[in-house]
């Protein structure tokens, strides 16, 4: 699977897990993400 395809699936999964829209999940590379929830950044 291409890294961008994997990141897209991971973003959808994280969005569901944290109860936020997919647009609130940012892929920063190397399998790392930032989830923005209630004005806070959660680094994963």
DSSP file (Angstrom, degrees, kcal/mol; ACC not computed):
  #  RESIDUE AA STRUCTURE BP1 BP2  ACC     N-H-->O    O-->H-N    N-H-->O    O-->H-N    TCO  KAPPA ALPHA  PHI   PSI    X-CA   Y-CA   Z-CA
    1    1 A X              0   0    0      0, 0.0     2,-0.1     0, 0.0     5,-0.0   0.000 360.0 360.0 360.0 136.8    0.0    0.0    0.0
    2    2 A X     >  -     0   0    0      1,-0.1     4,-2.3     4,-0.0     3,-0.5  -0.408 360.0-119.1 -66.6 142.0    1.3    3.5   -0.9
    3    3 A X  H  > S+     0   0    0      1,-0.2     4,-2.5     2,-0.2     5,-0.2   0.837 114.1  51.9 -54.4 -36.0    2.2    5.6    2.1
    4    4 A X  H  > S+     0   0    0      2,-0.2     4,-2.1     1,-0.2    -1,-0.2   0.883 108.9  50.2 -70.7 -36.3   -0.4    8.3    1.2
    5    5 A X  H  > S+     0   0    0     -3,-0.5     4,-2.0     2,-0.2    -2,-0.2   0.917 112.0  48.1 -64.5 -42.6   -3.2    5.6    1.0
    6    6 A X  H  X S+     0   0    0     -4,-2.3     4,-2.7     1,-0.2    -2,-0.2   0.919 110.5  51.4 -63.2 -43.6   -2.2    4.3    4.4
    7    7 A X  H  X S+     0   0    0     -4,-2.5     4,-2.7     1,-0.2    -1,-0.2   0.886 107.9  53.0 -61.6 -39.0   -2.2    7.8    5.8
    8    8 A X  H  X S+     0   0    0     -4,-2.1     4,-1.9     2,-0.2    -1,-0.2   0.921 111.9  44.3 -63.0 -44.5   -5.7    8.4    4.5
    9    9 A X  H  X S+     0   0    0     -4,-2.0     4,-2.2     2,-0.2    -2,-0.2   0.900 113.4  51.2 -67.1 -40.4   -7.0    5.2    6.1
   10   10 A X  H  X S+     0   0    0     -4,-2.7     4,-3.0     2,-0.2     5,-0.2   0.900 107.9  52.8 -62.8 -40.9   -5.2    6.0    9.3
   11   11 A X  H  X S+     0   0    0     -4,-2.7     4,-2.4     2,-0.2    -1,-0.2   0.919 109.7  48.3 -61.3 -43.9   -6.7    9.5    9.4
   12   12 A X  H  X S+     0   0    0     -4,-1.9     4,-1.9     2,-0.2    -1,-0.2   0.919 113.4  47.7 -61.9 -43.5  -10.2    8.1    9.0
   13   13 A X  H  X S+     0   0    0     -4,-2.2     4,-2.4     1,-0.2    -2,-0.2   0.925 113.3  46.7 -64.1 -46.3   -9.6    5.6   11.8
   14   14 A X  H  X S+     0   0    0     -4,-3.0     4,-2.6     1,-0.2    -1,-0.2   0.877 108.7  56.1 -65.1 -37.5   -8.1    8.2   14.1
   15   15 A X  H  X>S+     0   0    0     -4,-2.4     5,-2.2    -5,-0.2     4,-1.0   0.922 110.8  44.2 -60.5 -44.4  -11.0   10.6   13.4
   16   16 A X  H  <5S+     0   0    0     -4,-1.9     3,-0.4     3,-0.2    -2,-0.2   0.924 113.0  51.8 -65.0 -44.2  -13.5    8.0   14.4
   17   17 A X  H  <5S+     0   0    0     -4,-2.4    -2,-0.2     1,-0.2    -1,-0.2   0.884 118.7  35.4 -60.8 -40.9  -11.5    7.0   17.5
   18   18 A X  H  <5S-     0   0    0     -4,-2.6    -1,-0.2    -5,-0.1    -2,-0.2   0.470 108.1-120.3 -95.5  -2.5  -11.3   10.7   18.7
   19   19 A X  T  <5S+     0   0    0     -4,-1.0     2,-0.3    -3,-0.4    -3,-0.2   0.889  71.1 120.9  67.7  40.3  -14.7   11.7   17.5
   20   20 A X      < -     0   0    0     -5,-2.2    -1,-0.2    -6,-0.2    -2,-0.1  -0.875  69.4 -91.3-128.4 161.7  -13.5   14.5   15.2
   21   21 A X    >   -     0   0    0     -2,-0.3     3,-2.2     1,-0.1     4,-0.1  -0.365  39.4-112.0 -68.0 155.8  -13.8   15.2   11.5
   22   22 A X  G >  S+     0   0    0      1,-0.3     3,-2.0     2,-0.2    -1,-0.1   0.827 116.8  66.7 -57.1 -32.2  -11.1   13.7    9.2
   23   23 A X  G 3  S+     0   0    0      1,-0.3    -1,-0.3     3,-0.0    -2,-0.0   0.648  91.7  63.0 -66.4 -12.8  -10.0   17.3    8.5
   24   24 A X  G <  S+     0   0    0     -3,-2.2    12,-2.8   -13,-0.1     2,-0.5   0.401  89.4  80.4 -90.1   2.0   -9.0   17.6   12.2
   25   25 A X  E <   -A   35   0A   0     -3,-2.0     2,-0.5    10,-0.2    10,-0.2  -0.949  64.1-168.2-112.8 121.8   -6.4   14.8   11.7
   26   26 A X  E     -A   34   0A   0      8,-3.1     8,-2.3    -2,-0.5     2,-0.5  -0.936  14.9-142.4-115.7 125.9   -3.1   15.9   10.1
   27   27 A X  E     +A   33   0A   0     -2,-0.5     6,-0.2     6,-0.2     3,-0.1  -0.751  17.8 179.9 -83.4 124.4   -0.4   13.5    8.9
   28   28 A X  E     -     0   0A   0      4,-2.7     5,-0.2    -2,-0.5    -1,-0.1   0.258  48.4-100.4-109.7  10.7    3.0   14.8    9.6
   29   29 A X  E >  S+A   32   0A   0      3,-0.7     3,-1.5     1,-0.0    -1,-0.3  -0.093  96.1  64.4  96.9 165.3    4.9   11.9    8.1
   30   30 A X  T 3  S-     0   0    0      1,-0.3     3,-0.1    -3,-0.1    -1,-0.0   0.839 129.1 -60.0  49.0  41.6    6.7    8.8    9.4
   31   31 A X  T 3  S+     0   0    0      1,-0.2     2,-0.4   -28,-0.1    -1,-0.3   0.806 106.8 131.0  60.0  31.9    3.4    7.4   10.7
   32   32 A X  E <   -A   29   0A   0     -3,-1.5    -4,-2.7     2,-0.0    -3,-0.7  -0.924  32.3-179.3-118.0 143.6    2.9   10.4   13.0
   33   33 A X  E     -A   27   0A   0     -2,-0.4    11,-3.2    -6,-0.2     2,-0.4  -0.922  23.0-142.4-137.5 158.9   -0.3   12.5   13.2
   34   34 A X  E     -AB  26  43A   0     -8,-2.3    -8,-3.1    -2,-0.3     2,-0.5  -0.998  15.3-161.6-121.1 128.2   -1.7   15.4   15.0
   35   35 A X  E     -AB  25  42A   0      7,-2.8     7,-2.8    -2,-0.4     2,-0.7  -0.946   6.6-153.1-107.7 126.2   -5.4   15.3   16.1
   36   36 A X  E     + B   0  41A   0    -12,-2.8     2,-0.4    -2,-0.5     5,-0.2  -0.889  24.7 165.2-101.3 116.0   -7.0   18.7   16.8
   37   37 A X  E >   - B   0  40A   0      3,-2.4     3,-1.7    -2,-0.7   -17,-0.1  -0.987  66.1 -14.1-136.4 124.5   -9.8   18.3   19.3
   38   38 A X  T 3  S-     0   0    0     -2,-0.4    -1,-0.1     1,-0.3     3,-0.1   0.867 128.1 -53.1  53.5  41.5  -11.4   21.1   21.3
   39   39 A X  T 3  S+     0   0    0      1,-0.2     2,-0.4    -3,-0.0    -1,-0.3   0.527 116.2 111.3  77.0   6.6   -8.6   23.5   20.4
   40   40 A X  E <   -B   37   0A   0     -3,-1.7    -3,-2.4     2,-0.0     2,-0.5  -0.869  63.2-131.3-114.2 147.5   -5.9   21.1   21.6
   41   41 A X  E     -B   36   0A   0     -2,-0.4     2,-0.6    -5,-0.2    -5,-0.2  -0.845  16.6-166.8 -96.9 129.0   -3.3   19.3   19.7
   42   42 A X  E     -B   35   0A   0     -7,-2.8    -7,-2.8    -2,-0.5     2,-0.4  -0.963  11.9-149.8-114.6 114.7   -2.9   15.6   20.4
   43   43 A X  E      B   34   0A   0     -2,-0.6    -9,-0.2    -9,-0.2    -2,-0.0  -0.712 360.0 360.0 -89.6 131.3    0.3   14.1   18.9
   44   44 A X              0   0    0    -11,-3.2   -10,-0.2    -2,-0.4    -1,-0.1   0.321 360.0 360.0-125.3 360.0    0.2   10.5   17.9
